[in-house]
Amino acid sequence: MEIHEMVEIEDCPLCEGPAYLEEENGNSMYIMCYECGCHSISTTFKTPEQKLDAAQRVAKLWNSGKVIKPTPGE
Ligand SMILES: [Zn+2]
């Protein structure tokens, strides 16, 4: 089962755009909105088990509205 199917991610809390789970450098996960560019913090992981845990943690933050707004001009 894909990790994307195991983690519930709500639409962007800022613009209600579609949000995606992203993997960075093979060792951290974060969620990003492609509509307005805001994102969650990233959480690092080392094993496949930790990867799912990391994904669920960022999803929980994202779903509760804890997002980082994009820097203007970037
Ligand atoms: Zn957004």
N, CA, C, O and the ligand as a Tripos MOL2 file, in Angstrom:
@<TRIPOS>MOLECULE
protein
  297   295    75     0     0
PROTEIN
NO_CHARGES

@<TRIPOS>ATOM
      1 N           0.8440   -1.2060    0.0000 N.3       1 MET1
      2 CA          0.0000    0.0000    0.0000 C.3       1 MET1
      3 C           0.8750    1.2510    0.0000 C.2       1 MET1
      4 O           1.8290    1.3580    0.7710 O.2       1 MET1
      5 N           0.5470    2.1590   -0.8450 N.am      2 GLU2
      6 CA          1.3020    3.4010   -0.9140 C.3       2 GLU2
      7 C           1.0930    4.2460    0.3370 C.2       2 GLU2
      8 O           0.0080    4.2720    0.9180 O.2       2 GLU2
      9 N           2.1560    4.9330    0.7350 N.am      3 ILE3
     10 CA          2.0660    5.7540    1.9380 C.3       3 ILE3
     11 C           1.0130    6.8490    1.7730 C.2       3 ILE3
     12 O           0.3740    7.2650    2.7400 O.2       3 ILE3
     13 N           0.8470    7.3060    0.5380 N.am      4 HIS4
     14 CA         -0.1410    8.3640    0.2780 C.3       4 HIS4
     15 C          -1.5560    7.9070    0.5940 C.2       4 HIS4
     16 O          -2.4220    8.7090    0.9460 O.2       4 HIS4
     17 N          -1.7760    6.5870    0.4590 N.am      5 GLU5
     18 CA         -3.1150    6.0540    0.7140 C.3       5 GLU5
     19 C          -3.3410    5.7750    2.1960 C.2       5 GLU5
     20 O          -4.4680    5.5310    2.6270 O.2       5 GLU5
     21 N          -2.2580    5.8120    2.9710 N.am      6 MET6
     22 CA         -2.3660    5.4950    4.3880 C.3       6 MET6
     23 C          -2.4310    6.7360    5.2620 C.2       6 MET6
     24 O          -2.6370    6.6470    6.4720 O.2       6 MET6
     25 N          -2.2530    7.8980    4.6360 N.am      7 VAL7
     26 CA         -2.2340    9.1390    5.3980 C.3       7 VAL7
     27 C          -3.3230   10.0700    4.8630 C.2       7 VAL7
     28 O          -3.3910   10.3530    3.6670 O.2       7 VAL7
     29 N          -4.1550   10.5300    5.7620 N.am      8 GLU8
     30 CA         -5.2540   11.4230    5.3910 C.3       8 GLU8
     31 C          -4.7470   12.8670    5.3540 C.2       8 GLU8
     32 O          -4.3100   13.4020    6.3740 O.2       8 GLU8
     33 N          -4.8070   13.4910    4.1840 N.am      9 ILE9
     34 CA         -4.3600   14.8760    4.0740 C.3       9 ILE9
     35 C          -5.5180   15.7490    3.5900 C.2       9 ILE9
     36 O          -6.0860   15.5200    2.5220 O.2       9 ILE9
     37 N          -5.8450   16.7240    4.3790 N.am     10 GLU10
     38 CA         -6.9360   17.6100    3.9930 C.3      10 GLU10
     39 C          -6.4350   18.6810    3.0230 C.2      10 GLU10
     40 O          -5.2310   18.8680    2.8490 O.2      10 GLU10
     41 N          -7.3780   19.3750    2.4000 N.am     11 ASP11
     42 CA         -7.0000   20.4570    1.5050 C.3      11 ASP11
     43 C          -6.3000   21.5570    2.2920 C.2      11 ASP11
     44 O          -6.3960   21.6150    3.5180 O.2      11 ASP11
     45 N          -5.5870   22.4380    1.5660 N.am     12 CYS12
     46 CA         -4.8280   23.5060    2.1930 C.3      12 CYS12
     47 C          -5.6960   24.3560    3.1290 C.2      12 CYS12
     48 O          -6.7560   24.8310    2.7230 O.2      12 CYS12
     49 N          -5.2550   24.5500    4.3780 N.am     13 PRO13
     50 CA         -6.0410   25.3590    5.3240 C.3      13 PRO13
     51 C          -6.0800   26.8360    4.9510 C.2      13 PRO13
     52 O          -6.9340   27.5710    5.4470 O.2      13 PRO13
     53 N          -5.1790   27.2790    4.0940 N.am     14 LEU14
     54 CA         -5.1360   28.6830    3.7000 C.3      14 LEU14
     55 C          -5.9680   28.9660    2.4550 C.2      14 LEU14
     56 O          -6.7360   29.9270    2.4320 O.2      14 LEU14
     57 N          -5.8250   28.1480    1.4270 N.am     15 CYS15
     58 CA         -6.5100   28.4480    0.1560 C.3      15 CYS15
     59 C          -7.4180   27.3200   -0.3140 C.2      15 CYS15
     60 O          -8.0670   27.4320   -1.3540 O.2      15 CYS15
     61 N          -7.4640   26.2230    0.4610 N.am     16 GLU16
     62 CA         -8.2750   25.0580    0.1070 C.3      16 GLU16
     63 C          -7.8400   24.4010   -1.1940 C.2      16 GLU16
     64 O          -8.6130   23.6890   -1.8340 O.2      16 GLU16
     65 N          -6.5860   24.6510   -1.5780 N.am     17 GLY17
     66 CA         -6.0400   23.9870   -2.7570 C.3      17 GLY17
     67 C          -5.6340   22.5730   -2.4100 C.2      17 GLY17
     68 O          -5.5990   22.2080   -1.2350 O.2      17 GLY17
     69 N          -5.3250   21.7680   -3.4190 N.am     18 PRO18
     70 CA         -4.9150   20.3880   -3.1730 C.3      18 PRO18
     71 C          -3.5290   20.3240   -2.5390 C.2      18 PRO18
     72 O          -2.6120   21.0270   -2.9630 O.2      18 PRO18
     73 N          -3.3830   19.4830   -1.5270 N.am     19 ALA19
     74 CA         -2.1190   19.3660   -0.8180 C.3      19 ALA19
     75 C          -1.5150   17.9900   -1.0750 C.2      19 ALA19
     76 O          -2.2360   17.0040   -1.2220 O.2      19 ALA19
     77 N          -0.2000   17.9330   -1.1260 N.am     20 TYR20
     78 CA          0.4880   16.6920   -1.4380 C.3      20 TYR20
     79 C           1.5690   16.3680   -0.4240 C.2      20 TYR20
     80 O           2.2430   17.2500    0.1090 O.2      20 TYR20
     81 N           1.7110   15.0830   -0.1780 N.am     21 LEU21
     82 CA          2.7860   14.6020    0.6790 C.3      21 LEU21
     83 C           4.0560   14.5180   -0.1630 C.2      21 LEU21
     84 O           4.0620   13.9020   -1.2290 O.2      21 LEU21
     85 N           5.1170   15.1330    0.3160 N.am     22 GLU22
     86 CA          6.3750   15.1440   -0.4200 C.3      22 GLU22
     87 C           7.4680   14.4630    0.3910 C.2      22 GLU22
     88 O           7.5140   14.5580    1.6170 O.2      22 GLU22
     89 N           8.3500   13.7710   -0.3360 N.am     23 GLU23
     90 CA          9.4930   13.1570    0.3090 C.3      23 GLU23
     91 C          10.7390   13.9080   -0.1350 C.2      23 GLU23
     92 O          10.9220   14.1800   -1.3220 O.2      23 GLU23
     93 N          11.5930   14.2410    0.8260 N.am     24 GLU24
     94 CA         12.7760   15.0310    0.5090 C.3      24 GLU24
     95 C          14.0430   14.2660    0.8570 C.2      24 GLU24
     96 O          14.2120   13.8190    1.9910 O.2      24 GLU24
     97 N          14.9240   14.1180   -0.1090 N.am     25 ASN25
     98 CA         16.2280   13.4600    0.0780 C.3      25 ASN25
     99 C          16.1190   12.0410    0.6270 C.2      25 ASN25
    100 O          17.0920   11.5020    1.1540 O.2      25 ASN25
    101 N          14.9510   11.4420    0.5070 N.am     26 GLY26
    102 CA         14.7850   10.0780    0.9990 C.3      26 GLY26
    103 C          14.8150    9.9500    2.5120 C.2      26 GLY26
    104 O          14.8480    8.8390    3.0410 O.2      26 GLY26
    105 N          14.8040   11.0860    3.2180 N.am     27 ASN27
    106 CA         14.8560   10.9630    4.6830 C.3      27 ASN27
    107 C          13.9730   11.9560    5.4300 C.2      27 ASN27
    108 O          14.0690   12.0740    6.6520 O.2      27 ASN27
    109 N          13.1200   12.6660    4.7100 N.am     28 SER28
    110 CA         12.1770   13.5100    5.4290 C.3      28 SER28
    111 C          10.8850   13.6820    4.6340 C.2      28 SER28
    112 O          10.8660   13.5620    3.4090 O.2      28 SER28
    113 N           9.8190   13.9640    5.3570 N.am     29 MET29
    114 CA          8.5070   14.1170    4.7550 C.3      29 MET29
    115 C           7.9470   15.4840    5.0950 C.2      29 MET29
    116 O           8.1730   16.0050    6.1870 O.2      29 MET29
    117 N           7.2190   16.0570    4.1590 N.am     30 TYR30
    118 CA          6.4800   17.2720    4.4600 C.3      30 TYR30
    119 C           5.2890   17.3410    3.5220 C.2      30 TYR30
    120 O           5.1990   16.5760    2.5620 O.2      30 TYR30
    121 N           4.3820   18.2540    3.8030 N.am     31 ILE31
    122 CA          3.1970   18.4120    2.9720 C.3      31 ILE31
    123 C           3.2230   19.8080    2.3700 C.2      31 ILE31
    124 O           3.5250   20.7900    3.0490 O.2      31 ILE31
    125 N           2.9020   19.8780    1.0860 N.am     32 MET32
    126 CA          2.9370   21.1690    0.4070 C.3      32 MET32
    127 C           1.6710   21.3860   -0.4080 C.2      32 MET32
    128 O           1.1040   20.4580   -0.9850 O.2      32 MET32
    129 N           1.2480   22.6480   -0.4340 N.am     33 CYS33
    130 CA          0.1190   23.0480   -1.2760 C.3      33 CYS33
    131 C           0.6810   23.6320   -2.5650 C.2      33 CYS33
    132 O           1.4530   24.5910   -2.5310 O.2      33 CYS33
    133 N           0.2990   23.0580   -3.6980 N.am     34 TYR34
    134 CA          0.8080   23.5540   -4.9830 C.3      34 TYR34
    135 C           0.0800   24.8220   -5.4220 C.2      34 TYR34
    136 O           0.5020   25.5010   -6.3580 O.2      34 TYR34
    137 N          -1.0050   25.1260   -4.7450 N.am     35 GLU35
    138 CA         -1.7960   26.3000   -5.1170 C.3      35 GLU35
    139 C          -1.1530   27.5840   -4.5950 C.2      35 GLU35
    140 O          -0.9040   28.5090   -5.3690 O.2      35 GLU35
    141 N          -0.8820   27.6470   -3.2920 N.am     36 CYS36
    142 CA         -0.3300   28.8750   -2.7160 C.3      36 CYS36
    143 C           1.1050   28.7070   -2.2260 C.2      36 CYS36
    144 O           1.7460   29.6840   -1.8410 O.2      36 CYS36
    145 N           1.6130   27.4770   -2.2380 N.am     37 GLY37
    146 CA          3.0190   27.2540   -1.8940 C.3      37 GLY37
    147 C           3.3060   27.1240   -0.4040 C.2      37 GLY37
    148 O           4.4670   27.0050   -0.0120 O.2      37 GLY37
    149 N           2.2820   27.1440    0.4250 N.am     38 CYS38
    150 CA          2.5550   26.9670    1.8490 C.3      38 CYS38
    151 C           2.8680   25.4930    2.1150 C.2      38 CYS38
    152 O           2.5290   24.6240    1.3120 O.2      38 CYS38
    153 N           3.5060   25.2270    3.2330 N.am     39 HIS39
    154 CA          3.9390   23.8660    3.5170 C.3      39 HIS39
    155 C           3.9740   23.6150    5.0160 C.2      39 HIS39
    156 O           3.9350   24.5450    5.8210 O.2      39 HIS39
    157 N           4.0490   22.3400    5.3710 N.am     40 SER40
    158 CA          4.1870   21.9870    6.7830 C.3      40 SER40
    159 C           5.6680   21.9650    7.1250 C.2      40 SER40
    160 O           6.5160   22.1290    6.2470 O.2      40 SER40
    161 N           5.9760   21.7650    8.3850 N.am     41 ILE41
    162 CA          7.3700   21.5130    8.7300 C.3      41 ILE41
    163 C           7.7320   20.1560    8.1330 C.2      41 ILE41
    164 O           6.8460   19.3780    7.7790 O.2      41 ILE41
    165 N           9.0220   19.8680    8.0200 N.am     42 SER42
    166 CA          9.3910   18.5360    7.5410 C.3      42 SER42
    167 C           9.8720   17.7050    8.7200 C.2      42 SER42
    168 O          10.4880   18.2110    9.6580 O.2      42 SER42
    169 N           9.5750   16.4180    8.6430 N.am     43 THR43
    170 CA          9.9400   15.4860    9.7090 C.3      43 THR43
    171 C          10.8650   14.4250    9.1300 C.2      43 THR43
    172 O          10.5780   13.8590    8.0750 O.2      43 THR43
    173 N          11.9510   14.1590    9.7980 N.am     44 THR44
    174 CA         12.9060   13.1850    9.2740 C.3      44 THR44
    175 C          12.5700   11.7720    9.7250 C.2      44 THR44
    176 O          11.9130   11.5630   10.7440 O.2      44 THR44
    177 N          13.0380   10.8100    8.9380 N.am     45 PHE45
    178 CA         12.8340    9.4040    9.2810 C.3      45 PHE45
    179 C          14.0350    8.5920    8.7970 C.2      45 PHE45
    180 O          14.8020    9.0430    7.9460 O.2      45 PHE45
    181 N          14.1850    7.3910    9.3500 N.am     46 LYS46
    182 CA         15.3040    6.5300    8.9520 C.3      46 LYS46
    183 C          14.8420    5.1880    8.4180 C.2      46 LYS46
    184 O          15.4810    4.6160    7.5360 O.2      46 LYS46
    185 N          13.7300    4.6770    8.9490 N.am     47 THR47
    186 CA         13.2400    3.3610    8.5280 C.3      47 THR47
    187 C          11.8520    3.5130    7.9080 C.2      47 THR47
    188 O          11.2040    4.5440    8.0890 O.2      47 THR47
    189 N          11.3840    2.4750    7.1650 N.am     48 PRO48
    190 CA         10.0370    2.5380    6.5770 C.3      48 PRO48
    191 C           8.9540    2.7670    7.6250 C.2      48 PRO48
    192 O           7.9640    3.4500    7.3630 O.2      48 PRO48
    193 N           9.1430    2.1950    8.8150 N.am     49 GLU49
    194 CA          8.1640    2.3880    9.8880 C.3      49 GLU49
    195 C           8.1530    3.8460   10.3210 C.2      49 GLU49
    196 O           7.0940    4.4350   10.5380 O.2      49 GLU49
    197 N           9.3340    4.4160   10.4420 N.am     50 GLN50
    198 CA          9.4230    5.8200   10.8400 C.3      50 GLN50
    199 C           8.8780    6.7310    9.7490 C.2      50 GLN50
    200 O           8.3680    7.8160   10.0250 O.2      50 GLN50
    201 N           8.9930    6.2760    8.5130 N.am     51 LYS51
    202 CA          8.5060    7.0790    7.3930 C.3      51 LYS51
    203 C           6.9970    7.2920    7.4970 C.2      51 LYS51
    204 O           6.5060    8.4100    7.3420 O.2      51 LYS51
    205 N           6.2720    6.2090    7.7600 N.am     52 LEU52
    206 CA          4.8210    6.3190    7.9140 C.3      52 LEU52
    207 C           4.4820    7.1920    9.1150 C.2      52 LEU52
    208 O           3.5700    8.0170    9.0590 O.2      52 LEU52
    209 N           5.2270    7.0010   10.1980 N.am     53 ASP53
    210 CA          5.0030    7.7940   11.4000 C.3      53 ASP53
    211 C           5.2520    9.2740   11.1140 C.2      53 ASP53
    212 O           4.4940   10.1370   11.5580 O.2      53 ASP53
    213 N           6.3140    9.5570   10.3730 N.am     54 ALA54
    214 CA          6.6470   10.9400   10.0220 C.3      54 ALA54
    215 C           5.5490   11.5500    9.1570 C.2      54 ALA54
    216 O           5.1610   12.7020    9.3480 O.2      54 ALA54
    217 N           5.0540   10.7620    8.2050 N.am     55 ALA55
    218 CA          3.9960   11.2350    7.3160 C.3      55 ALA55
    219 C           2.7250   11.5420    8.1000 C.2      55 ALA55
    220 O           2.0520   12.5420    7.8510 O.2      55 ALA55
    221 N           2.4100   10.6650    9.0500 N.am     56 GLN56
    222 CA          1.2010   10.8820    9.8450 C.3      56 GLN56
    223 C           1.3430   12.1020   10.7620 C.2      56 GLN56
    224 O           0.3760   12.8130   11.0350 O.2      56 GLN56
    225 N           2.5810   12.3230   11.2310 N.am     57 ARG57
    226 CA          2.7970   13.4830   12.0920 C.3      57 ARG57
    227 C           2.6310   14.7960   11.3240 C.2      57 ARG57
    228 O           1.9760   15.7180   11.8090 O.2      57 ARG57
    229 N           3.2240   14.8840   10.1240 N.am     58 VAL58
    230 CA          3.0720   16.1270    9.3550 C.3      58 VAL58
    231 C           1.6310   16.3080    8.8980 C.2      58 VAL58
    232 O           1.1370   17.4320    8.8060 O.2      58 VAL58
    233 N           0.9500   15.1770    8.6070 N.am     59 ALA59
    234 CA         -0.4500   15.2640    8.1950 C.3      59 ALA59
    235 C          -1.3120   15.8140    9.3310 C.2      59 ALA59
    236 O          -2.2310   16.6000    9.1010 O.2      59 ALA59
    237 N          -1.0070   15.3930   10.5530 N.am     60 LYS60
    238 CA         -1.7660   15.8490   11.7120 C.3      60 LYS60
    239 C          -1.5810   17.3610   11.8970 C.2      60 LYS60
    240 O          -2.5390   18.0850   12.1680 O.2      60 LYS60
    241 N          -0.3510   17.8150   11.7490 N.am     61 LEU61
    242 CA         -0.0660   19.2470   11.8660 C.3      61 LEU61
    243 C          -0.7780   20.0290   10.7670 C.2      61 LEU61
    244 O          -1.4140   21.0540   11.0120 O.2      61 LEU61
    245 N          -0.6510   19.5120    9.5580 N.am     62 TRP62
    246 CA         -1.2630   20.1590    8.3960 C.3      62 TRP62
    247 C          -2.7800   20.2450    8.5680 C.2      62 TRP62
    248 O          -3.3770   21.3020    8.3610 O.2      62 TRP62
    249 N          -3.3980   19.1160    8.9500 N.am     63 ASN63
    250 CA         -4.8470   19.0660    9.0870 C.3      63 ASN63
    251 C          -5.3600   19.9700   10.2050 C.2      63 ASN63
    252 O          -6.5180   20.3860   10.1840 O.2      63 ASN63
    253 N          -4.5020   20.2770   11.1820 N.am     64 SER64
    254 CA         -4.9420   21.1660   12.2560 C.3      64 SER64
    255 C          -4.5860   22.6250   11.9500 C.2      64 SER64
    256 O          -4.7610   23.5040   12.7940 O.2      64 SER64
    257 N          -4.0840   22.8730   10.7320 N.am     65 GLY65
    258 CA         -3.8710   24.2520   10.2990 C.3      65 GLY65
    259 C          -2.4950   24.8250   10.6110 C.2      65 GLY65
    260 O          -2.2640   26.0200   10.4250 O.2      65 GLY65
    261 N          -1.5840   23.9860   11.0820 N.am     66 LYS66
    262 CA         -0.2310   24.4610   11.3890 C.3      66 LYS66
    263 C           0.6260   24.4050   10.1240 C.2      66 LYS66
    264 O           1.3470   23.4390    9.8760 O.2      66 LYS66
    265 N           0.5200   25.4710    9.3390 N.am     67 VAL67
    266 CA          1.2700   25.5200    8.0890 C.3      67 VAL67
    267 C           2.1740   26.7410    8.0490 C.2      67 VAL67
    268 O           1.9350   27.7310    8.7410 O.2      67 VAL67
    269 N           3.2030   26.6580    7.2380 N.am     68 ILE68
    270 CA          4.1400   27.7630    7.0830 C.3      68 ILE68
    271 C           3.8150   28.4630    5.7730 C.2      68 ILE68
    272 O           3.8010   27.8450    4.7090 O.2      68 ILE68
    273 N           3.5580   29.7550    5.8680 N.am     69 LYS69
    274 CA          3.1960   30.5000    4.6610 C.3      69 LYS69
    275 C           4.4220   30.7120    3.7830 C.2      69 LYS69
    276 O           5.5400   30.8430    4.2820 O.2      69 LYS69
    277 N           4.2010   30.7460    2.4690 N.am     70 PRO70
    278 CA          5.3330   30.9640    1.5580 C.3      70 PRO70
    279 C           5.9060   32.3690    1.7540 C.2      70 PRO70
    280 O           5.1810   33.3120    2.0740 O.2      70 PRO70
    281 N           7.2170   32.4880    1.5570 N.am     71 THR71
    282 CA          7.8620   33.7890    1.6750 C.3      71 THR71
    283 C           7.5430   34.6120    0.4350 C.2      71 THR71
    284 O           7.7170   34.1300   -0.6840 O.2      71 THR71
    285 N           7.0800   35.8430    0.6150 N.am     72 PRO72
    286 CA          6.7670   36.6700   -0.5540 C.3      72 PRO72
    287 C           8.0070   36.8850   -1.4230 C.2      72 PRO72
    288 O           9.1050   37.1050   -0.9110 O.2      72 PRO72
    289 N           7.8200   36.8180   -2.7250 N.am     73 GLY73
    290 CA          8.9240   37.0740   -3.6330 C.3      73 GLY73
    291 C           9.6830   35.8220   -4.0220 C.2      73 GLY73
    292 O          10.5800   35.8790   -4.8630 O.2      73 GLY73
    293 N           9.3440   34.7110   -3.4360 N.am     74 GLU74
    294 CA         10.0500   33.4820   -3.8140 C.3      74 GLU74
    295 C           9.3670   32.7620   -4.9490 C.2      74 GLU74
    296 O           9.8360   31.7100   -5.3840 O.2      74 GLU74
    297 ZN         -2.7260   26.7110   -0.3110 Zn       75 ZN75
@<TRIPOS>BOND
     1     1     2 1
     2     2     3 1
     3     3     4 2
     4     3     5 am
     5     5     6 1
     6     6     7 1
     7     7     8 2
     8     7     9 am
     9     9    10 1
    10    10    11 1
    11    11    12 2
    12    11    13 am
    13    13    14 1
    14    14    15 1
    15    15    16 2
    16    15    17 am
    17    17    18 1
    18    18    19 1
    19    19    20 2
    20    19    21 am
    21    21    22 1
    22    22    23 1
    23    23    24 2
    24    23    25 am
    25    25    26 1
    26    26    27 1
    27    27    28 2
    28    27    29 am
    29    29    30 1
    30    30    31 1
    31    31    32 2
    32    31    33 am
    33    33    34 1
    34    34    35 1
    35    35    36 2
    36    35    37 am
    37    37    38 1
    38    38    39 1
    39    39    40 2
    40    39    41 am
    41    41    42 1
    42    42    43 1
    43    43    44 2
    44    43    45 am
    45    45    46 1
    46    46    47 1
    47    47    48 2
    48    47    49 am
    49    49    50 1
    50    50    51 1
    51    51    52 2
    52    51    53 am
    53    53    54 1
    54    54    55 1
    55    55    56 2
    56    55    57 am
    57    57    58 1
    58    58    59 1
    59    59    60 2
    60    59    61 am
    61    61    62 1
    62    62    63 1
    63    63    64 2
    64    63    65 am
    65    65    66 1
    66    66    67 1
    67    67    68 2
    68    67    69 am
    69    69    70 1
    70    70    71 1
    71    71    72 2
    72    71    73 am
    73    73    74 1
    74    74    75 1
    75    75    76 2
    76    75    77 am
    77    77    78 1
    78    78    79 1
    79    79    80 2
    80    79    81 am
    81    81    82 1
    82    82    83 1
    83    83    84 2
    84    83    85 am
    85    85    86 1
    86    86    87 1
    87    87    88 2
    88    87    89 am
    89    89    90 1
    90    90    91 1
    91    91    92 2
    92    91    93 am
    93    93    94 1
    94    94    95 1
    95    95    96 2
    96    95    97 am
    97    97    98 1
    98    98    99 1
    99    99   100 2
   100    99   101 am
   101   101   102 1
   102   102   103 1
   103   103   104 2
   104   103   105 am
   105   105   106 1
   106   106   107 1
   107   107   108 2
   108   107   109 am
   109   109   110 1
   110   110   111 1
   111   111   112 2
   112   111   113 am
   113   113   114 1
   114   114   115 1
   115   115   116 2
   116   115   117 am
   117   117   118 1
   118   118   119 1
   119   119   120 2
   120   119   121 am
   121   121   122 1
   122   122   123 1
   123   123   124 2
   124   123   125 am
   125   125   126 1
   126   126   127 1
   127   127   128 2
   128   127   129 am
   129   129   130 1
   130   130   131 1
   131   131   132 2
   132   131   133 am
   133   133   134 1
   134   134   135 1
   135   135   136 2
   136   135   137 am
   137   137   138 1
   138   138   139 1
   139   139   140 2
   140   139   141 am
   141   141   142 1
   142   142   143 1
   143   143   144 2
   144   143   145 am
   145   145   146 1
   146   146   147 1
   147   147   148 2
   148   147   149 am
   149   149   150 1
   150   150   151 1
   151   151   152 2
   152   151   153 am
   153   153   154 1
   154   154   155 1
   155   155   156 2
   156   155   157 am
   157   157   158 1
   158   158   159 1
   159   159   160 2
   160   159   161 am
   161   161   162 1
   162   162   163 1
   163   163   164 2
   164   163   165 am
   165   165   166 1
   166   166   167 1
   167   167   168 2
   168   167   169 am
   169   169   170 1
   170   170   171 1
   171   171   172 2
   172   171   173 am
   173   173   174 1
   174   174   175 1
   175   175   176 2
   176   175   177 am
   177   177   178 1
   178   178   179 1
   179   179   180 2
   180   179   181 am
   181   181   182 1
   182   182   183 1
   183   183   184 2
   184   183   185 am
   185   185   186 1
   186   186   187 1
   187   187   188 2
   188   187   189 am
   189   189   190 1
   190   190   191 1
   191   191   192 2
   192   191   193 am
   193   193   194 1
   194   194   195 1
   195   195   196 2
   196   195   197 am
   197   197   198 1
   198   198   199 1
   199   199   200 2
   200   199   201 am
   201   201   202 1
   202   202   203 1
   203   203   204 2
   204   203   205 am
   205   205   206 1
   206   206   207 1
   207   207   208 2
   208   207   209 am
   209   209   210 1
   210   210   211 1
   211   211   212 2
   212   211   213 am
   213   213   214 1
   214   214   215 1
   215   215   216 2
   216   215   217 am
   217   217   218 1
   218   218   219 1
   219   219   220 2
   220   219   221 am
   221   221   222 1
   222   222   223 1
   223   223   224 2
   224   223   225 am
   225   225   226 1
   226   226   227 1
   227   227   228 2
   228   227   229 am
   229   229   230 1
   230   230   231 1
   231   231   232 2
   232   231   233 am
   233   233   234 1
   234   234   235 1
   235   235   236 2
   236   235   237 am
   237   237   238 1
   238   238   239 1
   239   239   240 2
   240   239   241 am
   241   241   242 1
   242   242   243 1
   243   243   244 2
   244   243   245 am
   245   245   246 1
   246   246   247 1
   247   247   248 2
   248   247   249 am
   249   249   250 1
   250   250   251 1
   251   251   252 2
   252   251   253 am
   253   253   254 1
   254   254   255 1
   255   255   256 2
   256   255   257 am
   257   257   258 1
   258   258   259 1
   259   259   260 2
   260   259   261 am
   261   261   262 1
   262   262   263 1
   263   263   264 2
   264   263   265 am
   265   265   266 1
   266   266   267 1
   267   267   268 2
   268   267   269 am
   269   269   270 1
   270   270   271 1
   271   271   272 2
   272   271   273 am
   273   273   274 1
   274   274   275 1
   275   275   276 2
   276   275   277 am
   277   277   278 1
   278   278   279 1
   279   279   280 2
   280   279   281 am
   281   281   282 1
   282   282   283 1
   283   283   284 2
   284   283   285 am
   285   285   286 1
   286   286   287 1
   287   287   288 2
   288   287   289 am
   289   289   290 1
   290   290   291 1
   291   291   292 2
   292   291   293 am
   293   293   294 1
   294   294   295 1
   295   295   296 2
@<TRIPOS>SUBSTRUCTURE
     1 MET1         2 RESIDUE 1 A MET
     2 GLU2         6 RESIDUE 1 A GLU
     3 ILE3        10 RESIDUE 1 A ILE
     4 HIS4        14 RESIDUE 1 A HIS
     5 GLU5        18 RESIDUE 1 A GLU
     6 MET6        22 RESIDUE 1 A MET
     7 VAL7        26 RESIDUE 1 A VAL
     8 GLU8        30 RESIDUE 1 A GLU
     9 ILE9        34 RESIDUE 1 A ILE
    10 GLU10       38 RESIDUE 1 A GLU
    11 ASP11       42 RESIDUE 1 A ASP
    12 CYS12       46 RESIDUE 1 A CYS
    13 PRO13       50 RESIDUE 1 A PRO
    14 LEU14       54 RESIDUE 1 A LEU
    15 CYS15       58 RESIDUE 1 A CYS
    16 GLU16       62 RESIDUE 1 A GLU
    17 GLY17       66 RESIDUE 1 A GLY
    18 PRO18       70 RESIDUE 1 A PRO
    19 ALA19       74 RESIDUE 1 A ALA
    20 TYR20       78 RESIDUE 1 A TYR
    21 LEU21       82 RESIDUE 1 A LEU
    22 GLU22       86 RESIDUE 1 A GLU
    23 GLU23       90 RESIDUE 1 A GLU
    24 GLU24       94 RESIDUE 1 A GLU
    25 ASN25       98 RESIDUE 1 A ASN
    26 GLY26      102 RESIDUE 1 A GLY
    27 ASN27      106 RESIDUE 1 A ASN
    28 SER28      110 RESIDUE 1 A SER
    29 MET29      114 RESIDUE 1 A MET
    30 TYR30      118 RESIDUE 1 A TYR
    31 ILE31      122 RESIDUE 1 A ILE
    32 MET32      126 RESIDUE 1 A MET
    33 CYS33      130 RESIDUE 1 A CYS
    34 TYR34      134 RESIDUE 1 A TYR
    35 GLU35      138 RESIDUE 1 A GLU
    36 CYS36      142 RESIDUE 1 A CYS
    37 GLY37      146 RESIDUE 1 A GLY
    38 CYS38      150 RESIDUE 1 A CYS
    39 HIS39      154 RESIDUE 1 A HIS
    40 SER40      158 RESIDUE 1 A SER
    41 ILE41      162 RESIDUE 1 A ILE
    42 SER42      166 RESIDUE 1 A SER
    43 THR43      170 RESIDUE 1 A THR
    44 THR44      174 RESIDUE 1 A THR
    45 PHE45      178 RESIDUE 1 A PHE
    46 LYS46      182 RESIDUE 1 A LYS
    47 THR47      186 RESIDUE 1 A THR
    48 PRO48      190 RESIDUE 1 A PRO
    49 GLU49      194 RESIDUE 1 A GLU
    50 GLN50      198 RESIDUE 1 A GLN
    51 LYS51      202 RESIDUE 1 A LYS
    52 LEU52      206 RESIDUE 1 A LEU
    53 ASP53      210 RESIDUE 1 A ASP
    54 ALA54      214 RESIDUE 1 A ALA
    55 ALA55      218 RESIDUE 1 A ALA
    56 GLN56      222 RESIDUE 1 A GLN
    57 ARG57      226 RESIDUE 1 A ARG
    58 VAL58      230 RESIDUE 1 A VAL
    59 ALA59      234 RESIDUE 1 A ALA
    60 LYS60      238 RESIDUE 1 A LYS
    61 LEU61      242 RESIDUE 1 A LEU
    62 TRP62      246 RESIDUE 1 A TRP
    63 ASN63      250 RESIDUE 1 A ASN
    64 SER64      254 RESIDUE 1 A SER
    65 GLY65      258 RESIDUE 1 A GLY
    66 LYS66      262 RESIDUE 1 A LYS
    67 VAL67      266 RESIDUE 1 A VAL
    68 ILE68      270 RESIDUE 1 A ILE
    69 LYS69      274 RESIDUE 1 A LYS
    70 PRO70      278 RESIDUE 1 A PRO
    71 THR71      282 RESIDUE 1 A THR
    72 PRO72      286 RESIDUE 1 A PRO
    73 GLY73      290 RESIDUE 1 A GLY
    74 GLU74      294 RESIDUE 1 A GLU
    75 ZN75       297 GROUP 0 **** ****
